Amino acid sequence: MVELGHVVVLSGGLSFEREVSLRSGRRVAEALRGAGVEVVMRDADAGLLDLLAADPPDAVLPVLHGAAGEDGAIRHVLELMEIPYVGARPDACRVAWDKPTAKAVVRRAGLRTPEAVVLPKEVFHDLGASSVLRLVVRRLGLPLFVKPSKGGSALGAAVVRDEAELSAAMVGCFAYGDTALIEQYVEGTELSVSVIEGPEPEALPAVEIEPARGMYDYAARYGDGDTAFYAPARIGDHTAQAVAEVALAAHRALGLRDLSRTDLIVDETGEIFFLEVNVAPGMTETSLLPMAVQAAGLDLGVVLRELIVRRCLP
């Protein structure tokens, strides 16, 4: 086994997802220590750069959720410091972080994604919210799924089944971002497919998500355990292979590396719809990538250690 010096697990930050990031960081640090890696946890704060400069790590594993952790900014700073890190490079992060852009990229790669309208808050202010929303419903129909164009953990997201609910959904969306992505809502089986890179990218078993309240929102992700997860998903071999191929195609089309998680819906006809991709998947006790690792018969700490060795040592 290649000997590593110390590895920094970077978590926390100041996004809306700070607490989730800290939980992810603690889980990753524990897993890596169990795999024999010396780990130091650091927050993304004003003292970080001085700490990294004073004691440069062999590698950084960013487990930052939200803007700075997923839009490529922190990773760009790590590159300026010439510190190796696990995960997608800044340019790819920026594309994946912007959901409408990511949808356009994967659509060009031949993947199907729900039809959508992308509108900034200013359009509703300048042109009149009710008039604009009527046009959206006329174009996309109902039900709809509303979410910020950037962000994670389903913050600001809502399913809209009645036109009267749309205005409130937009208000909730704009609390977390200035631009809304309004998609046709696809009924079906909700899946998450994680990709881990070895010599080649490999899709792990799909995880099926069955929230008790009908939507996989923040509470369902990190709350009191009323969401059912099935790993591997309760889908046939043909569908399992198909969703793996979609996740791999999205990973490659978006130029990602090391690890990613693609969220999908399979409708009642078997059609697969790409929803979004995550370059910094959650690593908490209820997160999907660790479930997929376990379903594959792998150890999370060993998987992460191998990513670090492959990416960060010559």
Helices and strands as residue ranges (DSSP letters): E 6-11, H 18-34, E 38-43, H 48-54, E 59-62, H 67-70, H 73-80, H 90-97, H 99-108, E 116-120, H 121-127, H 129-140, E 144-148, E 158-160, G 163-165, H 166-174, E 179-184, E 189-197, E 201-203, E 207-211, H 218-222, E 227-230, H 237-253, E 259-266, E 272-278, H 288-295, H 300-312
